[in-house]
Amino acid sequence: MEVRSTIGEAREVMKKDVPTGMTKDIWFDYKVQEALIEAKGFDLIAMGRPEGPGCYCAANTLARKCLDLLTENYRYIVIDNEAGMEHFSRLTTRDVDLLFIVSDPSRRGILTASRIRDIIHELDLRISREVLIINRTQGDLAVDTAEEIKSQKLELGGVIPTDEEVYRYDLEGKPTLAYRWSPNPFRRREGSFKSTFHSPHPPSLSLEGRRRGEV
């Protein structure tokens, strides 16, 4: 799948040239539709980034506006955030029904996940439910890790074991959509996710991953 334009690029165009007879709002709506990639079973839009140095406030405002536009047209919206907490403090992720906080099985990862949960509550964001996903485990979840999750009062939504084939696909730049999942360890763990994905909060999902543990 080739990304030909992004929301960040649309912002740069808006700074230089808006066609005569069009408001910025109408022009932005047009650029959002232009950046939207339609695929089989899903559509994709990339945020990108603004050019050069400077504040990202305007780009974040456009990201929120873009999400507001798309929410009306889709039953499910998945937001794949980069690792970090900035998008919460910038309020780019603010209306979410189900937030997946993705971590590796380390104690530091669990503590970071707990901190993300605390920041969400401090900012009073409209997030109905947040669950923890433990990624890249070696076999079953260690007892110490499970106890740390419990002590931090995090809801465990599922566990994803390490998969060398997924790592190889990523290394070779191959899309994991082309991977045959049936014999995969993740498929054998699929049942543990059913109660999470079939929650009563379906429309808006968000993925928040640590760099060492992103899906």
N, C-alpha and C positions, 0 to 999 in steps of 0.2 A: 504494500500500500504506500503510495507516494503522497506526501504532504506538500502541496504546491503553494499554499498561502496560510497565514496564521493571523490570529487576532492582533498580535504584536505588530505585524506588518501593516494591518489595516489602520492601526493607530498612527503609524508613521505617515501613511498616505493622507490621513485626515489632517495632519499638521501642515501639510504642504498644499493640498489641492482637494477641494470639494466641488463637484460639478455645479455650474450655475443653475439655479432653479431648484436645488435639492437642499434640504436641511441636513445638518450633521447626523441627526437621529435616523433619517431615511437612508442616508449614505452608509451609516454603520450597519443598519439592518441588511442592506444589500451586500456588504462585505462579509458579514457573518454567513449568509447563505452561499456566498462564493467560496468561503473557506471550508464549508461543510463537505465532507467526503462521504458519499453514500456507498455502502458495501452490503454484502449479503448478510442479513440478520442484524446489522448494526450500522450506525453512522459514527463518524469521528470528526472532532474539531480540535485543533491544536492551539494552545495559548501562544506559544512562541515567546519572544521577548522584544522589548523596545530596543532601538539601536542606540549605541553610545552610552555615556555615563548619565547619571541623573536619577531622580526619584521615580519609583515604580508606582506611585499613587494613581496616576492617570491610567496606567495599564491595568491595575487592579480594579479600578472603577469600571473599565470596559469589560473585564472578565466577569464581574458581577452582573453587568447589564446583559452580557451574552448569555449567561446562565438563566437570567430571568426570561429572556426571549425563548430559549429552547425548552424550558420547563413546561410551557404551554403545549408543546407539540409532541412530547415523548412520555410514555408511561414510566419508563425507567431511565434515569440518568446516572452514569457512573463517572465520578471525578477521580482521576488518578493523580494524586499530589506527589511532588517530590518529597524526599525525606526532609524533615524539619518542621518547625512550628510557626513559620512566618505567615502562612496562608490563614491561620486562625486569627492572629493578632491583626492582620490586614483585612479580616472579615470577608475574604474571598470564598471561604467555606463557612456558610452561616446557617443555611436551611437544609438540614440533612436528616433523613429518617433513620438511616443505619450507617454508622461510621465504623470501618474496619481499621484498627490500629495494628499494623504489621510489625513484628519484632523478631529478632533471632532469639534463641533460647537462653542467652546470657543474662546474668543478674542486672548488668548495666542496661541491657535492652528493656527488661521488664520495668526498671525504674524510670526509664525514658517514657515508656508507654503510660505509666502512672502519671508522670508530669504532664503529658499531653492531655490526659483525661482531666487533670486539675485545671489546666489553662482553659479548657473548654467551659468548665463550670464557672471559673472566675470571669470570663468574658460574657457569660450569660448568652451563649450562642443557642440557636434553636436546633438542637440535635436531640432527637428522640431517644436514641439508643446507641451506645458505643460498645464494641466487643473487641477482644484481643485475638489476633491470629498469630500463632507461633510458627515461624517459617524455618526451613532447613534444619530440622531436627535429625539426629542420628538415632533411629529407632523410636521407641516410646519416649514420652516426655519424662525427664528426670524428676525424681521425687523433690529435690531441692527447688527446681524450677516451678513445679506445681505449688509448693508451699509458698514461694515468693509471690506468685500470682494471687494466691488466696490472701496473703498478708496485705497486699496492696489493694485488695477488694476490687479486682478486675474480673470482668466476665469473659471466660475463655470461650471463643466462638469456634475454634478448630485448630488442628495441628497439620502442618504440611511437611512431610519428610524430604530430606535431600534427594535430588534426582540428578544423576550425572548427565542424562540425556538432555534435560532442560538446560543445564549448564553448557553443554556442547552446542545446543541450538543458539543460545545467546552469544557464545564465543564466535560462531560462524555467521552470525547475523541473520539466522533463519527465524521466521515467525513461528511461535509456539502453536499457533492455530493449525499449522500443518503437521503437528506432532500427533502420532497415534497414542491416545491416552489410555486405552483400555488395560494394558498390562502394567500401567504405571502405578507406583506406590500411592500417588495422590488419589487415583480412582478407588483404591482399596480403603482410603480414609474418607471417601465422599459422604458416607452415611453420617459422620460426625458433624457435617455442615448443614444437614437438612433442616434441623430446627432453627438454625440461624437464618438461612436464606428464605425459609418459609415463615418468617415473622410477620406480624400484622402491620409492618411498616414497609411496603414495597417500593414507593416511587423513586426516592433519591438515595443513592449509595455513594460513599466516599472511601477511598483507600489512602491511608496515611502510613508510609513505610519508612523504616530506618534503612540507611544505606547498606548495612551489612545484612539486612533481612528482608529486602523488598521482594514481592512476588514478581 
